């Protein structure tokens, strides 16, 4: 989505009474009946590209909207097109941005060994918790791919829920 399109979409949400929520707020509602605001919506970003900081974050701030960024933990502060830990800290401190896992290296989880699957899920969670000083409870599956075995490994790694692009 081009920046101008993203801003128009965020303006629409703000102007039409939508309220952004986090994955934790959604699950708290499903599991515990915690009330949600009217017209709840979750805004998510995958991978942790630096344009989340440069382009999306200022727009979310402008409209006071929350977003969740699923980070590829090994890419943070490693590659120039990805977020740095300092940028993540600044966004997290705003109270508008929540960070969750998108694995260690964006491995296609249905194509790796059981050992690598565990490594991708658990070690990303631990690295993000260490660097962000918060619990990591959600994951977005790279390429959206999952299976019963991946779901079981996700549960075993201690995630509350996972996101996919597949129905």
Secondary structure, 3 states (H helix, E strand, C coil): CCHHHHHHHHHHHHHCCCEECCHHHHHHHHHHCCCCCCCEECCEEEECECHHHHHHHHHHHHHCCCEEEEECHHHCCCCCCECCHHHHHHHHHCCCEEEEECCCCCCCHHHCCHHHHHHHHHHHHHHHHHHHCCCCCEEECHHHCCCHHHHHHHHHCCCCEEECCCC
